[in-house]
Structure formats: C-alpha cells, structure tokens
Amino acid sequence: MSILHSKKILLAVSAGIAAYKAAFLVRELIKRGAEVKVIMTPDAQNFVTPLTLSTLSKNPVEWAFFGEKGDWNNHVDYALWADYLIVAPCTANTLSNMADGTCDNLVLATFLSAKCPVYFAPAMDLDMYQHPTTKQNIQTLEKQGAICIPAEAGELASGLVGEGRMAEPDHIATFLENHITQNLPLFGKKVLISAGPTYENIDPVRFIGNYSSGKMGFELAKTAFKLGAEVILVAGPSHESVNGFAIQRENVVSARDMYTAMHQHFESADIVVMSAAVADYRPKEMAVQKIKKENDDDMTIELVKNPDILQSLGQLKKHQLLVGFALETNNEEEYAQRKLAKKNLDFIVLNSLQDKEAGFQKDTNKITIIDKNLSARKFDAKSKKDVAFDIFNVILEKL
C-alpha cells in the first residue's frame, strides 16, 4: 500500500497549459489510496473543466470565493482539511504571487492558510523557468518550508525544448511518497513483529492453541509501516490481513516455527515487538493418524515445554529495542515486572483479562506500559489501532 493511502490531498490547479495533467494527477493520487479535493484559479477553467476534475475526484471543485448562490467557499476549511497541499501546475504568475503573499483568489488564500506541508510543481516556458525572478521565487518558497517538485525537460507548448514542463503525474505522486516516507520517524528502521496464536498439533486434525486473533499485532505492523519502517510480520494462524500494505508477512503455525522465523530476522532488526500469544507447551508426540475415541473415559497427552522465544531474543539483544507483551489474570504488574527483567526487555505492554475492554478477539485494548526503571504508564481503553500508536509513541521516545 502506498504511504498516501487515506491521506487527504488538496490539489490546487493554476492557469497553464499543463493544467490538463491535473486530471491524470487526480487519478494517480486516488489510485494510490488518497482522498483528493481540487480547487482552481478562475482562469484555470480555460484549460481543464471543473466538471472533469470533480468527476475524477468525486468531490466538488471550487474556483471562486463566492458560489453562484452567494455562499462562501471557505479557504480556511480547505486548508484545515488537507494533510498535503499540491499546487500543480504552478505557473510563473501563481509562483510569484505565492512568494509575494498576494491573496486575490481561492488558491492563494488557501495557500496562505495552509498549516500542512505544501508542494508546488512549476510549469512554464523555458526562458520563464530560467529567469532570475523565477529562481528567486522558488528559493523564497523553499525558505518558507514549501517543497519544490522540479520541472522536467522536454518539448514545451511553445515548441522549445528544455526545462519547464510540469513533472509527470506519476512522478509527482512518487516524489510525494518518497518525500513523506523519508521524513517519517521510522524511516530507515526495520521493525520485526510477531502476532497471533501458535497451534501445537496433537494429531492431523487437532491442536493445542489459544483464542488470540492477532488483531493487536497486525495493527502494530500497520502502524510501523505508516511511520515509515520496513516491517516484517511473523504471524501465527489468523484471519487478520495486511493486504494493501507493503509489509513482509511470514505465516507460521507452531511455536518452533515462530522461533525460527523470529531468529532469522532478529539480527537485522532495529525494533522487535513480540505480541504473539505463543503456546507454552506442545504434545511430546504428534500422532501420525487421527486419534480414535476409545472406550476409556480419559486420555492423557504428555506435554513438553516450547522454547521461550522472547527470552532467547533478549539473550541475543545488542542494538535492538525489544518489547514484550504480558496478558495476566492476577498480580498483573508483579508478573509483568518479573518478565521484563527475566527476558531483558526495554519495556513490556501489560493487559489484564480482568479488564472487559482487553483480551483476545476484541477490537479494543487497555494497556499499561512498564519500562526497565519499573515506571508504569497507564492508558485508557482504546481501539487496538489507537493502542498501536500509543505503543509506538513510547518506542519513539525510547529511540
């Protein structure tokens, strides 16, 4: 999934021949999962129709301060709505007005109101693009924090060949993705996460397992991706999905499978979060054939201990930040503190089955985070998506 997924992007179109590319840019941004709204300068309608952009974006397109019925198109609302503002094409006139702080149309008023990151894609003829005034205007906007998407070289509307073409729509979308990702807090970090239960086979049709759905671990993986990390998710049997996210998912079944997968990736990981509910024991022998029901009322299955994955990782830990989970039913903080020390963790996430909002197969969780100094931070019940962000906020503090 693109980092643009679910992002709100406001596209501001100014009056240049490259405005026709705005239609393709809207489609490209939506294809990558963004929600798009479009505003225009009044003269931009001469190059591309509001109806075209409205149809493609599935949102109304505005170009004037006041609508036909006298209603006010609020530039402040547009600016507050957007996660990112892209001015494309950004003509020499609009570029100059942005640099000077001129505010005589909806696009310029919205630009001056924007608190989100602003990107602009210049589009003009060769000599205009090379003119010292244009260069100075670009530098002025960059000093103010706006990001220039450089013009590309090629044949221009005048027939000249050189720099000045607005960057192609797919190049703009990719530029935006790369710039956003490189400025995310976990860019360049590898995050290894375990999730879900493990199943320990008794025979070909039966197993020992638990009620874990994997929801918490999957939300952690998605959050790490949204924060810019390279994510590897080692998942036990689960119906949860990371489809659409650029996350490397490795499916495992047993605790020993998970042990192997986690150790395989541990050395290269920067952050490791062990949220899986791993079976502590497995049958000593797995029956090759289905066990038949006998006349005896009782059946005995001899169990042996599974390897402690988290403790083994703690023993190997060097540069990694290692996070564990503890699900307890009594003496919660005491048991969590013991686990924290015994397994050499940086902090532990505690949830209690005594809390109705916490536990397996629920969409909410209620956690306490305990660090190596035994400082406990309690959080209210939240969706597991929000809990994942709380956990990664603590991880970012530790980093």
Beta strands, then each sheet from edge to edge (+ up, - down):
strand 1: 8-13
strand 2: 35-40
strand 3: 61-62
strand 4: 84-90
strand 5: 118-122
strand 6: 147-148
strand 7: 152-155
strand 8: 161-165
strand 9: 190-195
strand 10: 200-203
strand 11: 206-208
strand 12: 230-235
strand 13: 248-251
strand 14: 271-274
strand 15: 281-283
strand 16: 303-305
strand 17: 321-328
strand 18: 347-352
strand 19: 364-365
strand 20: 368-371
strand 21: 376-378
strand 22: 382-383
sheet 1: 3+ 2+ 1+ 4+ 5+ 6+
sheet 2: 7+ 8-
sheet 3: 13+ 12+ 9+ 14+ 17+ 18+ 20- 21+
sheet 4: 10+ 11-
sheet 5: 15+ 16-
sheet 6: 19+ 22-
end
